[in-house]
């Protein structure tokens, strides 16, 4: 293959100077003929080279683009795909590694943020679920129609119902007394929480359990009314309230005075009986120390020993003398108990007391009646014997003497028989009065029965100190007694024994004084006989 190029030769101005050409603008034609075979071959080779280079460039560009796309687009998408699969499998720790500055990175960051929020949400859900399952309070979640859609384990534990037995039931089937008032329902609609609704709830056995219920709306809106009921079993609280009411009633009605003090020994509570006994109103003593009630009859050692027992042995009980508001000192029977917390520290002390004034008066009267002659008021045989038993060891230790006088009234029986028992009783009273006037204040006069009297004279030197008193008594008995309108003339026979001269024990001394008195009666009466050793050694004293 050939290619011919034809090129016209134009006449220029210079051509006229050398050649005598005509005026034609074209002087000739330049013809060039070339063969194209080698050129075509060269071009084909060039085109192949170019194609190869272009293909290689395209391949390199495609690889580069793939690498860029892989790194910038596909790899993050694969990471997000893998992370999504991991999250779907429950692994919320998966994250996407992204570079900064492009849309894929922004998408990765958004994905990571979403995952973190989801993880926090799931952690929060598990946390909330754990709290719900560990709560001691019963939780019920109800749907829009009031049916139970969820309960926590505390419901099963407290009521005995398994979840399938309650789910789908209306909440009013187990809550007795209605759910809420109209005002409470309106408050709930506005997003408030209704607290401390006092109701009863049925357990599986049909028993009614007292509960306090709090109600809140799960998602307050116009279209959803899912409610959360939190119920707390207050059986123990109700029992405690009844016990407290009973205790308060007991405190108000018991005759014992009650004082409750705190750890600082300040009075915090008293009952009406406290006021009735002491005269102090509650406001008079609140915050004050019970020592304000002290009478002054006990020393510091007494109170120290008292509180040592309260602090160490928890309890003290005994008789104590305190003072009323009006100043009167009176006896109490007091009990003090300490109350301690779980660490053993004293938190309160409870004192209960009784006014035993009347009891002591009655006891004193009974003791008096048991030891004294009702008619004359003189000690009786029992007390007289007690006095001798008390005098014996004292006289032994001190090496002292004491005397026992037995006095039998001569002529009393005729007066009693002739004038009656009333006159006889009044005569015995008059005899007792005269005998008291004859003896020392320290001596004991007793009526041991009928018309028999005795005298115990302690701390005497010898018989010469006894005889003047015995003689005085004998003279007093011989003087006329005026009993009403009746004049009575009587006398006395007196027998005397002396410790330790005539015996060293009670029985011997009494027996010998009695024997001496009967000797005086046998010797024409109205005389004094002193026991002396020997058969005929009794010495007679006649007045």
C-alpha positions in Angstrom: 0.0 0.0 0.0 1.3 3.5 -1.1 0.3 7.0 -0.2 0.9 9.9 -2.6 1.1 13.5 -1.4 0.6 16.3 -4.0 1.8 19.8 -3.0 1.3 22.8 -5.3 4.4 25.1 -5.7 3.2 28.7 -5.6 5.1 31.5 -7.4 6.8 33.9 -5.0 8.2 37.3 -5.7 11.7 36.1 -5.6 11.0 33.7 -8.4 10.6 36.5 -10.9 14.0 37.8 -10.2 15.7 34.6 -11.3 13.4 33.1 -13.7 11.3 34.5 -16.4 8.2 32.8 -15.5 4.8 33.8 -16.5 2.4 35.4 -14.3 0.7 32.2 -13.3 0.4 31.8 -9.5 1.4 28.1 -9.6 4.8 27.2 -10.9 4.4 23.5 -10.5 3.3 20.5 -8.3 5.4 18.5 -5.8 4.5 14.9 -5.8 5.7 12.6 -3.0 4.8 8.9 -3.0 5.5 6.8 0.1 5.0 3.1 0.9 2.7 2.7 4.2 3.4 -0.9 5.0 6.2 -0.2 7.4 4.3 2.8 8.8 1.2 0.7 9.4 3.3 -1.9 11.0 4.9 0.7 13.2 1.6 2.2 14.1 0.1 -1.2 14.9 3.1 -2.0 17.1 2.6 1.4 18.7 -1.1 0.9 19.1 -0.4 -2.5 20.7 2.1 -1.0 23.1 -0.3 1.8 23.9 -3.1 -0.8 24.4 -0.9 -2.8 26.7 0.2 0.2 28.6 -3.4 1.4 28.8 -4.6 -2.1 29.9 -1.9 -2.3 32.5 -2.7 1.3 33.7 -6.3 0.4 33.8 -5.5 -2.8 35.8 -3.3 -0.9 38.1 -5.9 1.8 38.5 -8.6 -0.8 39.1 -6.4 -2.4 41.7 -5.7 0.9 43.3 -9.4 1.7 43.3 -10.2 -1.7 44.8 -7.7 -1.2 47.5 -9.0 2.3 48.2 -12.6 1.0 48.1 -11.7 -2.0 50.2 -10.0 0.1 52.8 -12.4 3.0 52.9 -15.7 1.3 52.1 -15.8 -2.5 52.1 -13.7 -3.1 55.2 -15.7 -0.8 57.4 -18.9 -2.3 56.0 -17.6 -5.8 56.7 -16.6 -4.7 60.2 -20.1 -3.3 60.7 -21.6 -6.4 59.3 -19.5 -8.6 61.7 -20.2 -6.3 64.6 -23.9 -6.4 63.8 -23.7 -10.2 63.8 -21.9 -10.2 67.1 -24.4 -7.8 68.6 -27.2 -10.0 67.4 -25.4 -12.9 69.1 -25.3 -10.9 72.4 -21.7 -9.6 72.3 -22.2 -5.9 72.9 -18.5 -5.2 73.2 -18.0 -5.3 69.4 -16.8 -2.0 67.9 -16.0 -0.7 64.4 -12.5 0.7 63.8 -12.9 3.8 61.5 -10.7 6.5 60.2 -11.6 10.1 60.6 -12.9 12.5 58.0 -15.3 10.8 55.6 -18.9 9.6 55.5 -18.0 5.9 56.2 -16.1 7.0 59.3 -19.0 9.1 60.4 -21.2 6.0 59.8 -18.8 3.9 61.8 -18.8 6.4 64.6 -22.5 6.5 64.6 -22.6 2.7 64.7 -20.2 2.7 67.6 -22.2 5.2 69.5 -25.4 3.2 68.8 -23.7 0.1 70.1 -22.5 1.8 73.2 -26.0 3.2 73.9 -27.4 -0.2 73.2 -24.8 -1.7 75.6 -25.7 0.8 78.3 -29.4 0.1 77.7 -28.8 -3.6 78.0 -26.6 -3.2 81.0 -29.3 -0.9 82.5 -32.0 -3.5 81.6 -30.0 -6.3 83.3 -29.4 -4.0 86.2 -33.1 -3.2 86.5 -34.0 -6.8 86.0 -31.6 -7.8 88.7 -33.1 -5.2 91.0 -36.6 -6.3 90.2 -35.8 -9.9 90.9 -34.0 -9.1 94.1 -36.6 -6.8 95.5 -38.5 -8.0 98.6 -41.6 -6.0 97.6 -44.1 -7.6 95.3 -44.2 -6.1 91.8 -47.1 -6.4 89.3 -47.2 -4.8 85.9 -50.6 -4.6 84.3 -51.6 -3.9 80.7 -54.1 -1.3 79.4 -57.0 -3.5 80.5 -55.7 -4.1 84.0 -54.6 -7.7 83.4 -51.3 -8.8 84.9 -48.5 -9.0 82.3 -45.5 -9.4 84.6 -44.7 -10.3 88.2 -41.4 -10.6 90.1 -40.2 -13.6 92.2 -41.3 -11.8 95.4 -44.9 -12.4 94.4 -44.3 -16.1 94.1 -42.5 -16.1 97.4 -45.1 -14.1 99.3 -48.3 -15.3 97.7 -47.5 -18.8 96.5 -48.6 -18.1 92.9 -46.4 -19.2 90.0 -46.2 -16.7 87.1 -48.6 -18.7 84.8 -51.2 -18.7 87.5 -51.4 -14.9 87.6 -50.4 -13.7 84.1 -53.6 -12.7 82.3 -55.7 -12.3 85.4 -57.1 -9.0 86.3 -55.3 -7.3 89.2 -58.5 -6.8 91.1 -58.9 -10.6 91.4 -56.2 -10.6 94.1 -56.2 -7.0 95.4 -59.1 -6.5 97.8 -60.7 -3.1 98.6 -60.4 -1.4 95.2 -57.4 0.0 93.4 -57.6 3.7 93.7 -59.9 6.6 94.4 -60.9 8.9 91.6 -58.6 11.6 92.8 -55.7 9.1 93.0 -56.4 7.9 89.4 -56.4 11.5 88.2 -53.1 12.1 90.0 -51.7 9.0 88.4 -52.8 10.2 84.9 -50.8 13.4 85.5 -47.6 11.4 86.0 -47.6 11.3 89.8 -46.8 8.2 91.9 -49.5 7.1 94.3 -48.0 5.9 97.6 -49.1 4.0 100.7 -52.5 2.6 99.6 -53.6 0.4 102.5 -55.1 -2.8 101.0 -55.4 -6.5 101.4 -54.1 -9.1 98.9 -55.1 -12.7 98.5 -52.5 -15.4 98.6 -52.9 -18.8 96.9 -54.4 -20.3 100.1 -57.1 -17.6 100.1 -55.7 -15.8 103.1 -55.8 -12.0 103.3 -52.4 -10.3 103.7 -52.3 -6.6 104.6 -50.1 -4.6 102.2 -49.1 -1.1 101.4 -49.3 -0.4 97.6 -47.6 2.2 95.5 -48.8 2.7 91.9 -47.0 4.4 89.0 -47.7 4.5 85.3 -45.1 2.8 83.1 -45.3 5.2 80.2 -47.8 8.0 80.9 -49.6 8.8 77.7 -53.1 9.1 76.4 -53.0 5.7 74.7 -51.1 3.5 77.2 -52.1 2.8 80.8 -49.6 0.1 81.8 -49.3 0.3 85.6 -46.7 -0.8 88.1 -48.0 -2.0 91.4 -45.4 -2.3 94.2 -46.9 -4.1 97.2 -45.2 -4.5 100.6 -46.3 -7.1 103.1 -47.1 -5.2 106.3 -48.3 -8.2 108.4 -45.5 -7.7 110.9 -46.1 -4.0 110.9 -49.8 -4.5 111.6 -48.9 -6.9 114.4 -46.4 -4.4 115.8 -49.1 -1.6 115.6 -51.6 -3.8 117.5 -49.0 -4.6 120.1 -48.1 -0.9 120.4 -51.7 0.0 120.8 -52.1 -2.7 123.3 -49.0 -1.6 125.1 -50.3 2.0 125.1 -53.6 0.8 126.4 -51.8 -1.2 129.1 -49.7 1.9 130.0 -52.8 4.0 130.3 -54.7 1.5 132.4 -52.2 -0.3 134.7 -51.9 0.9 138.3 -48.1 0.7 138.1 -46.3 4.0 137.4 -44.1 3.8 134.3 -41.1 5.9 133.4 -39.2 5.5 130.1 -35.8 7.2 129.9 -33.3 7.5 127.1 -29.6 6.6 127.1 -28.8 10.0 128.7 -31.2 9.2 131.6 -33.7 11.8 130.5 -37.4 11.1 130.9 -39.1 10.5 127.6 -42.4 8.9 128.6 -44.6 8.5 131.6 -48.1 7.0 132.0 -51.2 8.3 133.8 -50.5 6.1 136.9 -47.2 8.0 137.3 -49.1 11.3 137.6 -51.6 9.7 139.9 -48.9 8.4 142.2 -46.3 11.2 142.2 -48.5 14.2 141.4 -46.2 15.3 138.5 -47.8 16.0 135.1 -45.9 14.7 132.1 -44.8 18.2 131.1 -43.3 18.6 134.6 -40.8 15.8 134.1 -40.2 15.4 130.3 -36.4 15.7 129.6 -35.5 15.7 133.3 -33.5 13.1 135.2 -35.5 10.8 137.5 -33.2 11.8 140.3 -35.7 14.7 140.8 -37.9 12.1 142.5 -35.3 11.1 145.2 -36.3 11.4 148.8 -32.9 11.8 150.3 -33.4 8.6 152.4 -30.7 6.7 150.4 -27.0 7.4 150.2 -24.8 7.5 147.1 -23.7 3.9 147.6 -27.3 2.7 147.4 -27.8 4.3 144.0 -24.4 3.2 142.7 -25.2 -0.4 143.6 -28.6 0.0 141.9 -27.2 1.3 138.6 -24.4 -1.2 138.6 -27.0 -4.0 138.6 -29.0 -2.3 135.8 -26.0 -1.8 133.7 -24.3 -5.1 134.3 -27.3 -7.4 135.1 -29.9 -5.5 133.0 -32.4 -5.6 135.9 -32.9 -4.2 139.4 -35.9 -4.6 141.7 -36.4 -3.5 145.3 -38.0 -1.1 147.7 -37.1 2.5 147.5 -38.3 5.7 149.1 -39.1 8.6 146.8 -40.8 12.0 147.1 -44.1 13.2 145.6 -44.6 16.6 144.1 -46.2 17.8 147.4 -43.1 16.8 149.3 -44.5 13.6 150.9 -41.9 10.8 151.1 -43.4 7.4 150.4 -42.3 3.9 149.7 -42.2 2.4 146.2 -41.6 -1.1 144.9 -39.4 -0.3 141.9 -38.3 -2.4 139.0 -35.8 -1.0 136.4 -34.9 -2.8 133.1 -32.5 -1.7 130.5 -33.1 -2.0 126.7 -30.1 -2.5 124.4 -29.5 -2.3 120.7 -27.8 -4.9 118.5 -24.4 -3.6 119.6 -25.3 -4.1 123.3 -25.4 -0.3 124.0 -28.2 0.8 126.3 -30.9 2.8 124.4 -33.6 3.1 127.1 -34.5 2.2 130.6 -38.0 1.3 131.7 -39.0 1.8 135.3 -42.2 0.5 136.8 -43.2 1.2 140.3 -46.0 0.7 142.8 -46.9 3.0 145.7 -46.7 0.5 148.6 -47.6 2.9 151.3 -50.9 1.2 151.9 -49.4 -2.2 151.6 -46.7 -1.3 154.2 -49.4 0.2 156.4 -51.5 -3.1 156.2 -48.3 -5.1 156.7 -47.4 -3.0 159.7 -50.9 -3.5 161.1 -50.8 -7.2 160.5 -47.4 -7.4 162.1 -48.7 -5.3 165.0 -51.7 -7.6 165.4 -49.5 -10.7 165.1 -47.2 -9.3 167.9 -49.6 -7.3 170.1 -52.6 -7.9 172.3 -55.6 -6.4 170.5 -57.4 -5.4 173.7 -54.6 -3.6 175.6 -52.1 -2.9 172.7 -49.3 -4.5 174.7 -46.9 -7.0 173.1 -48.3 -10.5 173.1 -46.6 -13.8 174.1 -44.9 -14.1 170.6 -43.3 -10.7 170.7 -42.3 -11.1 174.4 -40.5 -14.4 173.6 -38.8 -12.7 170.6 -37.6 -9.9 172.9 -36.1 -12.4 175.3 -34.4 -14.3 172.5 -33.0 -11.0 171.3 -31.9 -10.0 174.8 -30.1 -13.3 175.6 -27.1 -13.0 173.2 -26.7 -9.3 173.8 -26.6 -9.9 177.6 -24.1 -12.7 177.1 -21.8 -10.6 175.0 -22.0 -7.6 177.3 -22.0 -9.8 180.5 -25.1 -8.0 181.7 -28.2 -9.2 183.6 -31.9 -9.0 182.7 -35.0 -9.9 184.7 -38.3 -11.5 183.7 -41.4 -10.7 185.8 -44.6 -12.7 185.7 -47.6 -10.8 187.0 -50.9 -12.6 187.7 -53.8 -10.3 188.6 -55.5 -11.4 191.8 -59.3 -10.8 192.1 -59.8 -10.3 188.3 -62.1 -13.3 187.8 -64.8 -12.1 190.3 -64.9 -8.7 188.6 -65.3 -10.3 185.2 -67.9 -12.8 186.4 -70.0 -10.2 188.4 -69.9 -7.3 186.1 -69.4 -8.9 182.7 -66.8 -9.1 180.0 -67.1 -5.4 179.0 -66.1 -4.3 182.5 -63.4 -7.0 182.6 -62.0 -5.8 179.3 -61.9 -2.2 180.4 -60.2 -3.2 183.6 -57.5 -5.0 181.7 -56.9 -1.9 179.6 -56.6 0.2 182.8 -54.2 -2.4 184.3 -52.0 -2.1 181.1 -51.9 1.7 181.5 -50.8 1.5 185.1 -48.1 -1.1 184.4 -46.7 1.1 181.7 -46.4 3.9 184.2 -44.5 1.7 186.6 -41.7 0.4 184.3 -38.8 2.1 182.5 -39.3 3.2 178.9 -36.8 0.5 177.7 -38.7 -2.3 179.5 -41.1 -4.5 177.7 -44.6 -5.2 179.1 -46.7 -8.0 177.6 -50.0 -9.6 178.1 -49.6 -13.3 177.5 -53.1 -14.3 178.1 -56.2 -13.8 180.3 -55.1 -11.8 183.4 -51.4 -12.6 183.0 -48.8 -10.0 182.3 -45.1 -10.1 181.9 -42.2 -7.6 182.1 -38.7 -7.9 180.5 -36.2 -5.6 182.2 -32.9 -5.5 180.4 -29.5 -4.2 181.6 -30.0 -4.5 185.3 -27.1 -4.9 187.8 -28.8 -7.2 190.3 -32.1 -8.0 192.0 -32.0 -4.7 194.0 -32.5 -2.8 190.7 -35.6 -5.0 189.9 -37.4 -4.9 193.2 -38.3 -1.2 193.3 -40.1 -1.6 189.9 -41.8 -4.8 191.0 -42.9 -3.2 194.2 -44.2 -0.2 192.3 -46.2 -2.4 190.1 -47.6 -4.3 193.0 -48.7 -1.1 194.7 -50.3 0.1 191.5 -52.3 -3.0 191.2 -53.6 -2.7 194.8 -55.0 0.8 194.2 -58.7 0.9 193.4 -59.7 1.0 189.7 -62.7 3.0 188.6 -64.2 1.3 185.6 -67.1 3.5 184.6 -69.4 3.6 187.6 -67.8 0.4 189.1 -65.0 0.4 191.6 -62.7 -2.6 191.3 -60.3 -3.8 194.0 -57.7 -6.2 192.8 -54.1 -7.2 193.6 -51.2 -9.1 192.0 -48.8 -12.0 192.5 -45.4 -11.4 190.9 -42.6 -13.9 190.2 -39.1 -12.9 189.1 -36.2 -14.8 187.5 -32.8 -13.2 186.7 -30.3 -14.0 183.9 -27.8 -15.5 184.3 -28.4 -16.2 188.0 -31.5 -18.3 187.6 -30.9 -19.7 184.1 -29.1 -19.2 180.9 -31.8 -20.0 178.3 -35.3 -18.8 177.6 -37.3 -21.9 178.7 -35.5 -22.1 182.1 -35.9 -18.4 182.8 -39.6 -18.3 181.9 -40.4 -21.5 183.7 -38.7 -20.2 186.9 -40.3 -16.8 186.8 -43.7 -18.5 186.3 -43.0 -20.9 189.2 -42.0 -18.0 191.4 -45.3 -16.3 190.5 -47.3 -19.3 191.5 -45.3 -19.6 194.8 -46.5 -16.0 195.5 -50.1 -17.0 194.8 -49.8 -19.9 197.2 -48.4 -17.6 199.8 -51.6 -15.6 200.2 -51.1 -13.5 197.0 -50.3 -9.8 196.7 -46.6 -10.5 197.1 -43.4 -10.8 195.1 -41.3 -14.0 194.9 -37.8 -14.2 193.4 -36.5 -17.6 192.3 -33.4 -18.7 194.1 -31.5 -22.0 194.0 -32.6 -24.6 196.5 -35.9 -26.1 197.4 -36.9 -23.5 200.0 -34.8 -20.7 198.7 -37.6 -18.5 197.3 -37.6 -15.2 199.2 -41.0 -13.6 199.8 -41.6 -9.9 199.5 -44.9 -8.8 200.9 -46.2 -5.3 200.4 
